[in-house]
Amino acid sequence: MRSALAGSPREIVGADIEVPVVTGGTRRYVNLDVAASAPALRTVADGVAEVLPWYASVHRGAGFKSRVSTELYERAREAIRAFVGGRPDDAVVITRNTTDAINLLASALPERTTVLVFAVEHHANMLPWRHGTHHGRVRYLPVPASPDDLVAQLDAALREERAGGMAPDGTERAGRGPILVSTTGASNVTGEIWPLGRISETAHAHGARFMVDAAQLAPHLPVDMARDGIDYLAMSGHKLYAPYGAGALVGRHDWLEETEPFLWGGGAVRFVTLDDVMWAPLPDRQEAGSPNVLGAVAMGIACETLAGIGMESIAAEELAMHAHAVGRLSAIPGVRVHLTWGLDQPHIGLVTFAVDGYDHGEVASILSAEHAIGVRHGCFCAHPLMLHLLHMDDGSAAAIREALRAGESPALPGAVRMSFGLATTEADIDAVADALASIAADGPGWTYAVSPATGEWEPDPDPRPWPALPLAAAPVGPAGAHLLRATAGEAS
Ligand SMILES: Cc1ncc(COP(=O)(O)O)c(C=O)c1O
């Protein structure tokens, strides 16, 4: 079957792929794990294929292909800047992903910087700020009960930080050092869209800078750094339908320029002697090593394609699908949707839920094995927020940590998340709702067990054959071992 989107700018590579199910035969794969990593846009895959024959070294290559590749790389940078509404003098540094981008900014903070972060963040926007190599201090603020609470908490914390002295967490405030407020643009756990304009106003009113983790924002909503007063923005190509290994940090150039590079090596320098190094200006200064030209090009094409489709309409469609999904799921006895702020707040297309009586991993495994539905489960790299949503106190968290330290395998808390993208339809959401209703009412239609090899819930047995793909015969870790065994059996 040819996808309804074939030939349109929204066409997704692999949207029609059928996957095996344990009960026999195949079904169209329903990809509802787009927030983790989005499939490639057709424009992106075709664009990369078109550019590939022209691929050559960038920057110092004098050959014609090098000139072409260099130009494409720089055009990609500008496409990314335009897509997020970056200012003309903002640095656009091509990184590996959002994590890399935030670590880069963390490494460039001036001495005595204080970073204010809410406890809802993805670990990518939580851990780099406490990394030993950066020059600041991070202060975590509690999960806000509402956008108004968020702004009030932030305002109070900024006032306290400006005043100096001891912080409530017992650490010495940085006093007159710079302050950076770093928040997500949209939650990867609950889908809530954060009030960026209000956060920016509050931060700037206290002389702080504002950084947005746009991993979940950029693919789903229009972003305008200049309009919304966003000083820094981090994003990932693989969440933007360009899974070719590039990301970006866009923002004010001074901190990134006044510090030593995050990575040291070729490309980041102007002149080197055995006892000295003269660093290059931005963006080269923060792009040491050979850059990911094709990844940047893929990301640039994705930005242009999404802008052409219209981010406003993508956001409106996702909001409608979110309401549909929450409506369907909430009507199923035993299914509970996790939200921080409630449905009156805008959301991206992402819903996290629990099914009473089932481990989150088991639900995800059933959806995959019997219904060909791909979702994500666990804590979504946001442990503190999940502990909050699951009402787990410090004692329970400590007990899990201690059990892990003792080498035990405690059941880890978590939930199931479905997340939507350009190709998601209401029928996809209905497929999940119908499957959950049947699980809640009648239980699974297959047997499942926690695999001792992976610690994950898996169908037992798992008769699904492995697709014939490159590297399929290569040795892999335990997660794929049973699939390879199944393939070998089928082929013989
Ligand atoms: C909100 C958020 N921030 C940061 C990240 C990290 O992105 P990456 O793994 O591409 O660095 C993710 C990934 O899921 C995310 O959802």
The ligand as an ORCA input file, in Angstrom:
! r2SCAN-3c Opt
* xyz 0 1
  C      13.499     17.332     25.840
  C      14.719     16.605     25.381
  N      15.908     17.174     25.557
  C      17.043     16.599     25.157
  C      17.028     15.377     24.552
  C      18.320     14.758     24.128
  O      18.349     14.698     22.750
  P      19.556     13.936     22.040
  O      19.495     12.540     22.541
  O      19.230     14.059     20.604
  O      20.790     14.634     22.418
  C      15.826     14.729     24.347
  C      15.786     13.379     23.748
  O      14.865     12.626     23.919
  C      14.632     15.372     24.761
  O      13.443     14.793     24.576
*
